[in-house]
Amino acid sequence: MESGSSSSGGDRFKLYEELELQEFHDKFVIKSVESPNRGFSIGRQDGNIEPLSEDTLAANPSKVSTIYGVVGTIRLLVGTYVIVITSRKEVGNFFGFPVYRVLSMSFLSCNEALKLSNSQEKRDEAYFRNLLKTVESTPGLYYSYETDITLNLQRRWKLAEGWMNKAIWKQADPRFVWNRNLLDELIECKLDDFVMPLLQGSFQTVQLNLKDSPAILTLVSRRCTRRLGTRMWRRGANLAGDVANFIETEQLLEIDGFTSSFMQIRGSIPLLWEQIVDLSYKPRLRVIDHEQTSLYSANFSLCQQSEVVERHFHDLLQRYGETIAVDLTDKHGDEGQLNAAFASEMQKLPHVRYVSFDFHHICGNSNFDNLQLLFDQISEEFEKQGYFLVDTDRNILAEQKGIIRSNCIDCLDRTNVTQSFLAQKSLNIQLQRIGVLDSSECISMFPEDYGKFRTVWAEQGDEISLQYAGTYALKGDLVRYGRQTITGAIKDGVSALSRYYLNNFHDGVRQDAMDLISGRYTVNKNGPSPFHLNGFETFSYLPIASALVVGGLTLTSLSIHQAGRNAQQYITTVLCAGVTAGVMAAVKANGRQFCSRPRLCGLL
């Protein structure tokens, strides 16, 4: 099927924006509202995609609804499932083109053959479908019908003429296409008009008015899908050098006809390391030995940490140029061991500058201004790396020649505070270069605009944190106000407790959902059940253990009041206390076994 949304000549490609979903007893039909003869059908029995026929166009469906895009298809054990966007919200513009955030998604089931499946297949399919339900609530998904939003401005500017006339999925950077694995069947069927790349991350935009000069500040964060996952189940790097929570953040400024871009990146420490949940508040960090790598992945031979680090930074050098690695982790405790291991490996890379900055020790919870000490260390390279700038005549005035890579342990809270500080420094330099501010002025002198700047960075931090950790970012007050507030401290406390609960009792399922949707796990009908192989059911044991502990504590408490009356009561109290202590000790000793664990894929 040839593209029908883009005309010949110099017109840009455009996806169909509003779609009609028609339901029949044997198929689903999805077609364009503006061009009703353009669309396709999906068989409910086998999930096969077919072009629209005359009979289909003339038939009367049992149900009709409006959808706003097709995210893709996925084949499980028995059926095929189509994910569609059921609601959206316009959140801003990307160089004049509307950008939308996905508010809700839904899966269409094409699994009539499930009736003929055996009991194990039905159980497995039910679990896979529950994972798809988890995917429906994925936060922070963005898209545009008229332009690709995965490419940064500097790369877009250098593309060959006519590039933007291609189908949007062909323009996109595959690293940042969240649904890349779901698009294969639509691409094979040449349904370019319906192939919608989704970006996971953040898209924030705000209007400024600096000294009567209207400006648009846009913040775009792009999450890489190569090591997609949750906070505790995706740490560090894989053997190819891809790291967890890798995000490219671009700050865009449009003012007085000028357009500028400043990029930063974040990502987990590029070593092989883990932090497995075990019911403790802060599980131990552990660097994986080189001899153990073959145990974590059968697809790779033994691998040295230095090889992983080299692969990671070689990729960054090819994509972004000279790299400064800013490590914000503590220099003591478990973090200190990881910090030392990272520093040791970085000494072997002469082309990358490594800067260790103990954020907690130097800045604490309130000394945000102490980040100036970090900036003083890197200011010379920071200014040399620069930013991208084009003028009113579309001439390139400056290019960004390198990048700063920041990390803490999670690459969330400390990292976001630091990146917002560096972004502010770059914004001041850009505004002075353009002539909006003189050399003695900075954006912090304009309270209203400075407040907006801080807000977009804080909201971006919250959104990134929700995707990786399941909660809002900690230290958000440092970004919003430059100091910790009582309200912010309470909010951080609630978020910390929520993280503990989610990481221990929910993220295993979330990780499975991400591995399934990203294609890291491929469903194999002829292989053994991934759930049958894992006989330990976390949640079947946890309630029993919890009930025994609570019951034991209750009985112990009640019997204590009776203990002084006779020897029998005293013995009962001792027995209850002993049983309770034993159960608590058993739970603590086997903490990992009581936590929610992913079943589909290993750590690396």
Buried (B, 14 or more C-beta within 10 A) or exposed (E): BEBBBBEEEEEBBBBBBEBBBBBBEEBBBBBBEEEEEBBBBBBBEEBEBEEBEEEBEEEEBEEEEEBBBBBBBBBBBBBBBBBBBBBBEEBBBBBEBBBBBBEEBBBBBBBBBBEEBEEEBEBBBEBBBEBBEBBBEBEBBBBBBBBBBBBBBBBBBEEEEEEBBBBBBBBBBEBBBBBBBBBBBBBEBEBBBBBBBBBBBBBBBBEBEBEEBEBBBBBBBBBBBBBBBBBBBBBBBBBBBBBBBBBBBBBBBBBEEBBBBBBBBBBBBBBBBBBBBBBEEEBEBBBBEBEBBBEBBEEEEEBEBBBBBBBBBBBBBEBBEBBBBBBBBBBEEBBBBBBBBBBEBBEEBEEBBBBBBBBBEEBEBEEBEBBEEBEEBBEEBBEEBBBBBBEEEEEEEBBBEBBBBBBBBBBBBBBBBBBBBBBBBBBBBBBBBBEBBEEEBBBEEBEEBBEBBBBBBBBBBBBBBBBBBBBBBBBBBBBBBBEBBEEBEEBBEEBEEBBBEBBBBBBBBBBBBBBBBBBBBEBEEEEEBBBEEEEEEBEEBBEEBEEBBEBBBEBBEEBBEEBEEEEEBBEBBEBBBEBBBEBBEBBEEBBBBBBBBBBBBEBB
